[in-house]
Amino acid sequence: MTIGEVSEKYQITADTLRYYERIGLIPTVPRKQNGIRDYDEEACGWVSFVKCMRNAGVQIEALIEYVALMQANTGLERRKDILVEQRARLQSQMEHLRTTIERLDYKIEHYEELMLKQK
């Protein structure tokens, strides 16, 4: 797939894809003889993984380290630790979001009661 096709499929700009590759967030994408990136199934898998992780708020630095360890085929324990740490961060964020949603629900209900009294 071309960078344009991947960009459209995953709703990521071509510039973002190039940036991710440049900083090591996704492994180097294979190229055709004319130098154009040719995203294969493996490269698309990395794009999908990184997009999922970034959408969830996983830190770029953690992902870069994870990808480097994967490419070097080393650091099984460290790779697992990275994922566990990021999951813990996300779980904490979920708790904060849950608390915020509960507070918003309370406030919305309060305003609805006030509006009913005004009628």
C-alpha positions as CSV (number, residue, x, y, z in Angstrom):
1,M,0.0,0.0,0.0
2,T,1.2,3.5,-0.6
3,I,1.5,6.1,2.1
4,G,-1.7,7.8,0.8
5,E,-3.7,4.5,1.0
6,V,-2.4,3.8,4.5
7,S,-3.1,7.4,5.5
8,E,-6.7,7.1,4.3
9,K,-7.2,3.6,5.8
10,Y,-6.0,4.5,9.3
11,Q,-7.0,8.2,9.3
12,I,-3.5,9.4,9.9
13,T,-1.8,12.1,7.8
14,A,1.1,11.1,5.6
15,D,3.3,13.5,7.5
16,T,2.4,11.8,10.8
17,L,3.3,8.4,9.2
18,R,6.7,9.8,8.1
19,Y,7.3,11.3,11.5
20,Y,6.4,8.0,13.3
21,E,8.9,6.2,11.0
22,R,11.6,8.9,11.5
23,I,11.4,8.7,15.3
24,G,11.3,5.0,15.4
25,L,7.7,4.7,16.5
26,I,7.1,2.4,13.6
27,P,9.8,0.3,12.1
28,T,11.3,1.4,8.7
29,V,8.7,0.8,6.0
30,P,9.9,-1.2,3.0
31,R,10.3,0.8,-0.2
32,K,9.8,0.1,-3.9
33,Q,12.7,0.4,-6.3
34,N,11.7,3.9,-7.0
35,G,12.0,4.8,-3.3
36,I,8.2,5.1,-2.6
37,R,7.1,3.5,0.7
38,D,5.4,0.2,0.2
39,Y,3.4,-0.6,3.4
40,D,3.1,-4.4,3.7
41,E,0.9,-6.3,6.2
42,E,3.6,-6.1,8.9
43,A,4.0,-2.3,8.5
44,C,0.2,-1.8,8.5
45,G,0.1,-3.9,11.7
46,W,2.5,-1.5,13.4
47,V,0.6,1.5,12.2
48,S,-2.6,0.0,13.6
49,F,-0.9,-0.8,16.9
50,V,0.7,2.7,17.3
51,K,-2.6,4.4,16.4
52,C,-4.5,2.4,19.0
53,M,-1.9,3.1,21.6
54,R,-1.6,6.8,20.8
55,N,-5.4,7.2,20.8
56,A,-5.4,5.7,24.3
57,G,-2.8,8.2,25.4
58,V,0.2,5.9,25.6
59,Q,3.4,7.9,25.8
60,I,5.5,8.2,22.6
61,E,8.7,7.5,24.5
62,A,7.4,4.2,25.9
63,L,6.3,3.1,22.4
64,I,9.6,4.1,20.9
65,E,11.4,2.0,23.5
66,Y,9.0,-0.9,22.9
67,V,9.4,-0.9,19.2
68,A,13.2,-0.7,19.5
69,L,13.2,-3.8,21.8
70,M,10.9,-5.6,19.4
71,Q,13.1,-4.9,16.4
72,A,16.2,-6.0,18.3
73,N,14.2,-9.1,19.4
74,T,15.4,-8.5,23.0
75,G,14.1,-7.5,26.3
76,L,11.1,-9.7,26.7
77,E,10.7,-8.7,30.4
78,R,11.2,-5.0,29.6
79,R,8.7,-5.1,26.8
80,K,6.1,-6.7,29.1
81,D,7.0,-4.1,31.8
82,I,6.4,-1.2,29.4
83,L,2.9,-2.6,28.5
84,V,2.1,-3.2,32.2
85,E,3.2,0.3,33.1
86,Q,1.1,1.9,30.3
87,R,-1.9,-0.2,31.2
88,A,-1.6,1.0,34.8
89,R,-1.5,4.6,33.6
90,L,-4.6,4.1,31.5
91,Q,-6.5,2.4,34.3
92,S,-5.7,5.4,36.6
93,Q,-6.9,7.7,33.9
94,M,-10.1,5.7,33.6
95,E,-10.7,6.1,37.3
96,H,-10.2,9.8,37.0
97,L,-12.6,10.0,34.0
98,R,-15.1,7.9,35.9
99,T,-15.0,10.3,38.8
100,T,-15.3,13.3,36.5
101,I,-18.3,11.7,34.7
102,E,-20.0,11.0,38.0
103,R,-19.5,14.7,39.0
104,L,-20.8,15.9,35.7
105,D,-23.9,13.6,36.0
106,Y,-24.6,15.0,39.4
107,K,-24.3,18.6,38.1
108,I,-26.5,17.9,35.1
109,E,-29.1,16.3,37.3
110,H,-29.0,19.3,39.6
111,Y,-29.6,21.7,36.6
112,E,-32.4,19.6,35.3
113,E,-34.1,19.8,38.7
114,L,-33.6,23.5,38.8
115,M,-35.1,23.8,35.3
116,L,-38.1,21.8,36.3
117,K,-38.7,24.1,39.2
118,Q,-38.7,27.1,36.9
119,K,-41.6,25.7,34.8
